[in-house]
Amino acid sequence: MARLLSVGFLTVGMAVWAASGGVQAAPVWENGGQSYEVSDLKSVVVDAQSALADGQPPLPPEPLMPEELGMSAPDEVVIEDDAVVPAPAMSMGERLQEFVPSAPDMMTFDSAVAIGPDGTIEPCSTKRGVLDCLDCFQDACWVVRFEALALWRNAPSNRPIFNQNTQTTGATVFNANQLQSDPLAAPRLTIARLDECGRGFDASYLYAGNFYAQQSLASGANGYVAAAPGIYGNSFSGKTISSAQQQLIGSLQSAEINYREPLGWGATRFLTGFRWLQWRENWSMVDQFSDSTTTGTDNWQNNCLNNLYGGQIGLDTMLWNSGKGMRLEGLVKGGAYYNAATQTSTYSTSGPTAFADGISANSPAGCAFVGEVGLTGVVPLRKNLDLRCGYFGLWLSGLAQPTRQLSGQVITPSTTPPTGSLTTNGALVLQGVSLGLEGRW
């Protein structure tokens, strides 16, 4: 009973309070009643709502401004006297530039990262310069590469030796440019100490020998005569030969040491270093002559030795990377060299007037150029073992070559002592394919 009386008194009190016209029982956007007065709730302003059609649901509330929620205004927006001033309009190019990362300085030697064989980006060592690397790169690894090369060399330049014996000038049948050498297999070993960006030192050794070529003339009585200007000053006026055989042997050695420094993102390494190359070449020929009065042989020989010493620079770069370990690498190197060359020429003949003599010359010293190119595909076999296969090319100029010495010597029975000189205008091209393994630890 007491509870019923309490509920009754409460109901009557609420009715009297509502009839007095104070405030509404719910916000205006819920029941369509009168709006709050600003004097009542200064922080809230609710505008009168337009009449709603019958059956239409009520509208949602107006969104609050950032300053009403206690938030600061967005950057580059100025609010003055309740007026919003928009930021200056940006062009389409300026908007797109926001999504393009800044490119690295490709000419800097201070590389921050390197692209690994699997396409990942790796941080570089903070050590810089040659002096900082004298501690043998404590954070680097050893790299050992062994390759087998199949090489070909170009033939010597044009130099006629014998012509056919005819009443007029006969066709050349023996020429130095016919000495095509067989290919050979050559080993190359490289040992390097490099950090994760390719910075460090490498040493390499290559041996290729012997390139062998030979040529023979079919036997024919009095079938051939010496081509102008002769050999070692011997024109053999009126002398004929019946056959001849010549051969050419060449060998190459190369040793080098280089310092490597990464460029840009580490995909390209600049290298500079010292290199020694030795190109040795031996030429020999024997001819036979026979007529009604004389029979005998002529023996010709020339040995040339080229020792090249000099510096080189180059680039070793990653041309393509699959991101899964397979990649394509390119190499180019070049340098100027001092050529300490020497040549030795000998001539002897048998028969009624036997003769033998020779001469050596090692001056003037010459300057040579050496260029090397390489294109190699790499396939990973293990995490630290790669299979390498590619192209190798080597170009040497400023060499002393035997067949270029045939016109610079005078070795005849009538000239005592013989005279001669050194000619260093030869060139050599070696090219081939390489196959090898590279291990790192």
C-alpha positions in Angstrom: 0.0 0.0 0.0 2.8 2.4 0.9 4.5 1.6 -2.5 1.3 2.4 -4.4 1.0 5.8 -2.6 4.6 6.6 -3.4 4.1 5.8 -7.1 0.9 8.0 -7.2 2.6 11.0 -5.6 5.5 10.6 -8.1 3.2 10.5 -11.1 1.2 13.6 -10.0 4.5 15.5 -9.4 5.9 14.7 -12.9 2.6 15.8 -14.5 2.7 19.1 -12.7 6.4 19.6 -13.7 5.7 18.9 -17.4 2.7 21.2 -17.5 4.8 24.1 -16.1 6.6 24.4 -19.6 10.3 24.0 -18.5 12.3 21.7 -20.8 11.3 18.9 -23.1 11.7 15.3 -22.0 13.8 14.3 -25.1 16.0 16.1 -27.7 14.2 17.7 -30.5 15.6 15.4 -33.2 13.9 12.4 -31.5 10.3 13.7 -31.0 9.9 16.9 -33.1 9.3 19.2 -30.0 10.7 22.6 -29.4 14.4 23.3 -29.5 16.7 24.1 -26.6 17.4 27.7 -25.8 21.0 28.9 -26.1 20.7 30.3 -22.6 19.9 26.9 -21.2 22.7 24.9 -22.9 25.3 27.2 -24.3 27.5 24.5 -25.8 24.7 23.0 -27.9 22.7 24.8 -30.6 19.9 22.8 -32.2 18.0 24.4 -35.1 14.3 23.9 -35.6 13.6 21.0 -37.8 11.4 21.2 -40.8 8.2 19.3 -40.6 8.5 15.7 -41.6 6.1 13.9 -43.8 3.9 11.3 -42.2 5.7 7.9 -42.0 9.2 9.4 -42.8 11.9 8.4 -40.3 13.7 11.2 -38.4 16.9 12.7 -39.9 20.3 12.0 -38.3 22.0 14.8 -36.3 24.3 17.3 -38.0 28.0 16.3 -37.8 30.0 18.3 -35.3 32.9 20.5 -36.2 36.4 19.6 -35.1 36.6 22.5 -32.7 33.4 21.4 -31.0 35.0 18.0 -30.3 38.1 19.5 -28.9 40.3 18.7 -31.9 42.7 21.0 -33.7 42.0 22.1 -37.2 43.7 20.2 -40.1 47.0 21.4 -41.4 47.0 24.2 -44.0 43.4 25.1 -43.0 42.9 28.6 -41.3 39.8 29.3 -39.2 38.9 33.0 -38.8 35.6 34.2 -37.5 34.0 30.8 -38.2 35.1 30.9 -41.8 37.1 28.0 -43.3 39.8 28.9 -45.9 40.8 25.9 -48.0 44.4 25.1 -48.7 45.8 26.1 -52.2 44.8 23.7 -54.9 47.5 21.2 -56.0 48.1 20.1 -59.5 47.8 16.5 -60.6 51.5 16.2 -61.0 52.1 17.4 -57.5 49.6 14.9 -56.1 51.2 12.0 -58.0 54.6 13.1 -56.8 53.5 12.4 -53.2 53.3 8.7 -54.1 56.6 8.4 -55.9 59.6 7.7 -53.6 62.7 9.8 -54.0 65.3 8.2 -56.2 68.8 7.6 -54.7 71.7 9.7 -55.8 73.2 7.3 -58.5 76.5 9.0 -58.6 77.3 8.8 -54.9 79.9 6.3 -53.5 78.1 6.3 -50.1 75.7 3.5 -50.8 73.1 2.9 -48.1 71.7 -0.4 -49.4 72.5 -3.2 -51.9 70.3 -5.4 -54.0 71.0 -9.0 -53.1 71.0 -11.9 -55.6 67.4 -12.8 -54.5 66.2 -9.3 -55.0 66.2 -8.3 -51.3 67.5 -5.0 -50.1 70.4 -5.3 -47.6 72.1 -2.6 -45.6 75.7 -1.8 -46.4 78.7 -1.5 -44.2 79.5 1.9 -42.8 83.2 1.5 -43.7 84.3 3.7 -46.6 87.5 4.0 -48.6 90.6 2.0 -49.1 92.2 2.9 -45.7 89.1 1.8 -43.8 89.3 -1.6 -45.6 92.8 -2.5 -44.5 91.3 -4.6 -41.7 90.2 -7.1 -44.4 86.5 -6.4 -43.9 85.7 -8.1 -40.7 82.0 -8.1 -41.8 82.8 -9.4 -45.3 83.1 -12.9 -46.8 85.5 -14.8 -49.0 84.5 -15.5 -52.6 86.3 -18.1 -54.7 85.4 -18.6 -58.4 86.8 -21.2 -60.7 86.1 -21.1 -64.5 87.0 -23.1 -67.5 87.1 -21.1 -70.7 86.9 -22.4 -74.3 88.9 -19.7 -76.3 89.5 -18.8 -79.9 92.1 -16.3 -81.3 92.0 -14.4 -84.5 94.5 -15.1 -87.3 97.4 -12.7 -87.9 97.0 -9.8 -90.3 97.6 -10.1 -94.0 101.2 -10.8 -95.0 101.9 -12.6 -98.3 104.8 -15.1 -98.1 104.8 -17.3 -101.3 103.1 -16.8 -104.7 102.5 -19.3 -107.5 105.4 -19.5 -110.0 103.9 -18.1 -113.3 105.2 -15.9 -116.1 103.1 -13.0 -114.6 102.6 -12.2 -111.0 101.0 -15.3 -109.5 98.2 -15.5 -106.9 99.3 -15.7 -103.2 99.2 -19.2 -102.0 100.9 -18.8 -98.6 99.7 -16.0 -96.3 100.0 -15.3 -92.6 96.3 -14.6 -92.3 95.6 -18.3 -93.2 97.0 -19.4 -89.9 93.7 -20.2 -88.1 94.4 -21.5 -84.6 92.4 -24.3 -83.0 90.3 -23.5 -79.9 91.7 -24.4 -76.5 90.6 -24.8 -72.9 91.9 -22.3 -70.3 91.5 -22.2 -66.5 90.8 -19.0 -64.6 90.8 -18.6 -60.8 89.5 -15.6 -58.9 89.7 -15.0 -55.1 87.9 -12.0 -53.5 87.2 -10.5 -50.1 84.0 -8.6 -50.4 81.3 -7.1 -48.1 77.6 -7.4 -48.6 77.6 -4.5 -51.1 80.5 -5.8 -53.2 83.1 -3.5 -51.8 86.6 -5.1 -51.4 89.5 -6.6 -53.3 89.8 -9.4 -55.8 92.7 -11.2 -57.5 92.5 -13.2 -60.6 94.9 -15.4 -62.7 94.3 -16.8 -66.3 96.5 -19.1 -68.3 95.7 -20.0 -72.0 98.3 -22.0 -74.0 98.9 -23.2 -76.5 97.0 -21.8 -79.5 98.3 -23.9 -82.4 98.0 -23.3 -86.2 99.7 -24.8 -89.2 99.6 -24.7 -93.0 101.3 -26.6 -95.8 101.9 -26.1 -99.5 101.3 -29.0 -101.8 104.6 -30.3 -103.4 105.3 -29.2 -106.9 108.6 -28.9 -108.7 109.6 -25.2 -109.0 105.9 -24.3 -108.3 106.4 -21.3 -106.0 108.4 -18.1 -105.6 108.8 -15.7 -102.7 106.2 -12.9 -102.5 107.5 -9.3 -102.4 109.1 -7.8 -100.3 110.7 -11.1 -99.4 111.7 -12.5 -96.0 114.4 -11.0 -93.8 115.7 -9.0 -96.8 116.0 -12.2 -99.0 114.2 -11.5 -102.3 115.3 -14.9 -103.9 115.4 -13.4 -107.4 115.2 -16.4 -109.8 114.9 -18.9 -107.0 111.9 -21.3 -106.8 110.7 -23.7 -104.1 108.7 -26.9 -104.4 106.9 -27.0 -101.0 106.7 -25.3 -97.6 105.3 -25.8 -94.1 104.6 -23.1 -91.4 103.2 -23.1 -87.9 102.2 -20.5 -85.3 102.0 -21.1 -81.5 100.7 -18.5 -79.0 100.1 -18.5 -75.2 98.6 -16.0 -72.8 99.1 -15.4 -69.0 97.3 -12.7 -67.0 97.3 -11.7 -63.3 95.5 -8.8 -61.8 94.4 -7.3 -58.5 91.5 -4.8 -58.2 89.7 -2.7 -55.6 85.9 -2.6 -56.0 83.6 0.2 -54.8 79.8 0.1 -55.2 77.9 2.8 -57.0 74.3 3.9 -56.5 72.2 1.1 -55.0 75.1 -1.4 -55.1 74.1 -3.1 -58.3 77.1 -1.6 -60.1 80.7 -1.8 -58.8 83.5 0.5 -60.0 86.8 -1.2 -60.1 90.4 -0.1 -60.4 93.6 -2.0 -60.2 96.9 -3.3 -61.6 97.3 -6.0 -64.3 100.1 -7.9 -65.9 99.7 -9.8 -69.2 102.2 -11.9 -71.1 101.6 -12.8 -74.8 104.2 -15.1 -76.3 104.1 -16.1 -80.0 106.4 -18.3 -82.0 106.4 -18.6 -85.8 108.5 -21.1 -87.9 108.6 -22.1 -91.5 110.6 -24.6 -93.6 110.6 -24.6 -97.4 112.3 -27.1 -99.8 113.9 -26.2 -103.1 115.2 -28.4 -105.8 116.4 -27.9 -109.4 119.0 -29.3 -111.8 121.9 -27.7 -109.8 120.8 -27.0 -106.2 118.8 -28.9 -103.6 118.2 -27.8 -100.0 116.0 -26.2 -97.4 115.4 -22.8 -95.8 114.5 -22.5 -92.1 112.9 -19.4 -90.8 111.9 -18.6 -87.2 110.7 -15.7 -85.1 109.9 -15.5 -81.4 108.0 -12.5 -79.9 107.5 -12.0 -76.2 105.2 -9.2 -74.9 105.2 -8.3 -71.2 102.5 -5.7 -70.4 102.3 -3.8 -67.2 99.7 -1.2 -66.4 96.6 0.0 -64.6 92.9 -0.5 -65.5 89.5 0.7 -64.6 86.1 -0.8 -65.2 82.5 -1.5 -64.2 80.9 -4.8 -63.0 77.2 -4.5 -62.9 74.0 -6.6 -62.5 72.0 -6.1 -65.7 69.0 -8.2 -64.7 67.8 -9.8 -61.5 64.8 -12.3 -61.3 64.4 -11.8 -57.6 64.8 -15.5 -57.1 68.6 -15.8 -57.4 68.9 -16.0 -61.2 70.7 -12.9 -62.6 72.7 -11.5 -65.6 76.0 -9.8 -64.9 78.0 -7.6 -67.2 81.7 -6.6 -67.0 83.8 -4.1 -68.9 87.5 -3.2 -68.2 90.2 -1.2 -70.0 93.6 0.2 -69.4 96.9 1.5 -70.8 100.0 -0.6 -70.5 103.8 -0.4 -70.9 104.9 -3.2 -73.3 108.4 -4.5 -72.5 108.5 -6.5 -75.8 111.4 -8.3 -77.5 111.7 -10.3 -80.8 114.3 -12.8 -82.0 114.7 -13.6 -85.7 116.8 -16.4 -87.2 117.5 -17.7 -90.7 119.4 -20.7 -91.9 119.8 -22.5 -95.2 121.3 -25.8 -96.3 122.8 -26.7 -99.7 125.8 -25.7 -101.6 126.0 -22.3 -99.8 125.0 -23.1 -96.2 124.3 -20.0 -94.0 122.9 -19.4 -90.5 122.5 -16.1 -88.5 120.0 -14.2 -86.3 119.2 -11.0 -84.5 117.3 -9.8 -81.4 115.7 -6.4 -80.8 113.9 -5.0 -77.8 113.5 -1.3 -78.6 111.8 1.0 -79.0 109.5 0.1 -76.1 105.8 0.4 -77.0 102.5 1.4 -75.4 99.7 -1.1 -75.5 95.9 -1.2 -74.7 93.9 -4.0 -73.2 90.2 -4.2 -73.0 88.0 -7.0 -71.6 84.2 -7.6 -71.7 82.1 -10.3 -70.1 78.4 -11.3 -70.0 77.6 -14.0 -67.5 74.4 -15.7 -66.4 74.2 -16.9 -62.8 72.0 -19.8 -61.5 72.1 -20.5 -57.7 72.7 -24.1 -56.7 72.9 -23.5 -53.0 72.6 -20.5 -50.7 76.4 -19.9 -51.1 77.1 -21.7 -54.4 76.3 -20.5 -57.9 76.7 -21.9 -61.4 78.1 -19.3 -63.9 78.0 -19.5 -67.7 78.8 -16.7 -70.1 80.8 -14.9 -72.8 84.4 -13.7 -72.5 86.3 -11.3 -74.8 89.8 -9.8 -74.6 91.3 -7.3 -77.0 95.0 -6.4 -77.0 96.7 -3.9 -79.3 100.3 -2.6 -79.6 101.8 -6.1 -79.6 104.9 -7.5 -81.2 103.9 -10.4 -83.5 106.1 -12.6 -85.6 104.7 -12.2 -89.0 105.0 -8.4 -88.6 108.8 -8.7 -88.1 109.4 -10.4 -91.5 110.0 -7.1 -93.3 112.0 -5.3 -90.6 115.1 -7.6 -90.5 118.0 -8.0 -92.9 119.5 -11.4 -92.4 121.3 -12.4 -95.6 124.7 -14.0 -96.5 125.8 -10.7 -97.9 125.0 -8.6 -94.8 127.3 -8.9 -91.8 126.3 -8.3 -89.1 122.5 -8.6 -89.6 120.3 -5.6 -88.8 116.8 -5.4 -87.4 114.2 -3.6 -85.4 111.1 -4.2 -83.2 107.7 -3.6 -84.6 104.8 -3.3 -82.1 101.7 -2.6 -84.2 100.0 -6.0 -83.9 96.6 -6.7 -82.4 95.0 -9.8 -80.9 91.4 -10.8 -80.1 90.6 -13.7 -77.8 87.0 -14.7 -77.3 85.0 -17.7 -76.0 82.6 -19.1 -73.5 83.1 -19.7 -69.8 81.6 -22.2 -67.4 82.4 -22.3 -63.7 81.3 -22.3 -60.0 81.4 -19.6 -57.4 81.4 -20.3 -53.7 81.1 -17.9 -50.7 81.7 -18.3 -47.0 
